[in-house]
């Protein structure tokens, strides 16, 4: 059992047991709480955290820590990324619109047309909202972060594109320096609706009814 706020207990527990998860103190020096909610049935608080490096999110570097009412940790699940500082590289040679154009090319979509900035960049991650540009049925959110690769972290733009030409909902990560596609998930076939809703809420993305229906069908 531990005393204190469940969010603080979760972070402290990860740091105290970091060797169990193959990471160092430096890898967990910047942990942020994404969501924290209490189960009405059990009273357990589920704390969802993510790693940051140089004030930007490490895409996919997450942990869920479940804290009982008495402060004891009853569950840990994670996809934490090790050795964040080793080989981190890249620069923001492209803006959000350039990243969308690169993503369209890499995903085999039409060239975007008439891209407009609906919400100007804010914060260190330059979070931006762009119009659909004829390739997405919903506005396209974009933000800078770090994408883990075999050669270390790369500075990248993460985008959500609700494919206008087919029932695909792409979460694409584009190298901010080279424009290469570093990672892509098609949420309509690879994720259940609950998981996708959580991620969309974080990114502020909107999606079409067709995409949501498809997720429900394939989950």
Secondary structure as the mmCIF struct_conf table of DSSP 4:
data_model
#
loop_
_struct_conf.conf_type_id
_struct_conf.id
_struct_conf.beg_label_comp_id
_struct_conf.beg_label_asym_id
_struct_conf.beg_label_seq_id
_struct_conf.end_label_comp_id
_struct_conf.end_label_asym_id
_struct_conf.end_label_seq_id
BEND BEND1 UNK A 4 UNK A 4
HELX_RH_AL_P HELX_RH_AL_P1 UNK A 6 UNK A 16
TURN_TY1_P TURN_TY1_P1 UNK A 17 UNK A 17
HELX_RH_3T_P HELX_RH_3T_P1 UNK A 18 UNK A 21
TURN_TY1_P TURN_TY1_P2 UNK A 22 UNK A 22
TURN_TY1_P TURN_TY1_P3 UNK A 25 UNK A 25
HELX_RH_3T_P HELX_RH_3T_P2 UNK A 26 UNK A 28
BEND BEND2 UNK A 29 UNK A 30
STRN STRN1 UNK A 31 UNK A 38
TURN_TY1_P TURN_TY1_P4 UNK A 40 UNK A 42
STRN STRN2 UNK A 45 UNK A 53
TURN_TY1_P TURN_TY1_P5 UNK A 54 UNK A 55
STRN STRN3 UNK A 56 UNK A 67
TURN_TY1_P TURN_TY1_P6 UNK A 69 UNK A 70
BEND BEND3 UNK A 71 UNK A 71
STRN STRN4 UNK A 73 UNK A 78
BEND BEND4 UNK A 82 UNK A 82
TURN_TY1_P TURN_TY1_P7 UNK A 84 UNK A 87
STRN STRN5 UNK A 89 UNK A 89
BEND BEND5 UNK A 94 UNK A 94
HELX_RH_AL_P HELX_RH_AL_P2 UNK A 96 UNK A 107
TURN_TY1_P TURN_TY1_P8 UNK A 108 UNK A 108
HELX_LH_PP_P HELX_LH_PP_P1 UNK A 109 UNK A 112
BEND BEND6 UNK A 114 UNK A 114
STRN STRN6 UNK A 117 UNK A 122
TURN_TY1_P TURN_TY1_P9 UNK A 123 UNK A 126
STRN STRN7 UNK A 127 UNK A 130
TURN_TY1_P TURN_TY1_P10 UNK A 133 UNK A 135
STRN STRN8 UNK A 136 UNK A 136
BEND BEND7 UNK A 137 UNK A 138
STRN STRN9 UNK A 140 UNK A 149
TURN_TY1_P TURN_TY1_P11 UNK A 150 UNK A 151
STRN STRN10 UNK A 152 UNK A 162
STRN STRN11 UNK A 163 UNK A 163
BEND BEND8 UNK A 164 UNK A 167
STRN STRN12 UNK A 169 UNK A 175
TURN_TY1_P TURN_TY1_P12 UNK A 176 UNK A 178
STRN STRN13 UNK A 181 UNK A 186
HELX_RH_AL_P HELX_RH_AL_P3 UNK A 187 UNK A 190
BEND BEND9 UNK A 191 UNK A 191
HELX_RH_AL_P HELX_RH_AL_P4 UNK A 193 UNK A 203
TURN_TY1_P TURN_TY1_P13 UNK A 204 UNK A 204
HELX_RH_AL_P HELX_RH_AL_P5 UNK A 209 UNK A 218
#
